[in-house]
Amino acid sequence: MEYVFWSILLLSGFAMLLVGADWFVKGASSIARRLGVPQMVIGVTVMAFFGSAPEAFVSIGAALAGETDIAVGNIMGTNILNICLTLGLCALLTRLEVSDLTVRMEMPFLIAVAAFLALLGCFQGYLGPLDGVILCGLMVLYFIYLVKTAYRGRTVSESTLLSDTSVIKGKAVPAFAAGLFLLVMGSSLTIEAVGSLARAFDIGERTVALTVVAFGTSFPTLVTSLSAVRQHKTDLLVGNLVGTNLFNLLFVLGVCSLIDYIPYSGSYLTDGLAVLFTFAVLWLCSFRKKELGRVGGVFLFLCLILYYLFLVWRHLFVE
């Protein structure tokens, strides 16, 4: 019965992360508006952080606790699910437009970051503080790029990510504080439950993080993306998901590297190469017509199925 208790605790952690991310970002957005921060800056900040808040708190919390398997596994698994599951499912439901900037600049940059991490894994075998500084520095440059493109006329809309923040008008600070509390508590419960479930089922923590935890932390992004499809607000959906994955690799993994040395060789490197392959498939499916259609969605789903079959094989015959 022990695994039932920890499963309930894990689901409770996921629920806290889902609600906490929503309240935290809505509260932060409302506070920024009151402080006079331009709407465009708020928009790109929301797009960068909303989809990454749950995995950021889980992975950074895991790094602080010395659980590097959970930290890395969650980041890699979430990135794969964001592309293969979320974008794959949305592309099956409707044709997704992809902006020229996303195809020419953001997707190649995402692929380059994943390739850079793979090279570090091959020649260095780990990510350390210096690598963390480089990743966080690249995140700052990417954020500056987002702000500049927004001011040059690129449309920025929060509606594809979260509902109108006016629902918490007058309650911005309490919502922000409550969201932060739920994110911290939810990440703590998730980390504790994952370690216990891994021991109970005799499964590696990284495997659980790559699958179960990654699904839980990417679930808010899946929900809001499907809501955007239902409301026919998909013009920025692909760009938003690309930005979320960049935030995961640059900021979240960068901060984790500043906290502790992150293993990035062997099976870790294999997962990183899977992420790189997924990004490349997304770019190849969308660069010619500047859209992601049903055929691309099918390819992304196949990538997810093949990767999960590989995880099963690795667990049964390698680990």
Salt bridges, closest charged atoms under 4 A:
ASP22 OD2 - LYS26 NZ 3.35
ASP100 OD2 - ARG104 NE 2.44
GLU106 OE2 - ARG154 NH1 2.54
GLU158 OE2 - ARG33 NH2 3.16
ASP271 OD2 - ARG206 NE 3.48
ASP271 OD1 - ARG314 NH2 3.17
GLU291 OE1 - ARG95 NH1 3.02
GLU319 OE2 - ARG206 NH2 3.27
GLU319 OE2 - ARG314 NE 3.62
GLU319 OE1 - HIS315 ND1 4.00
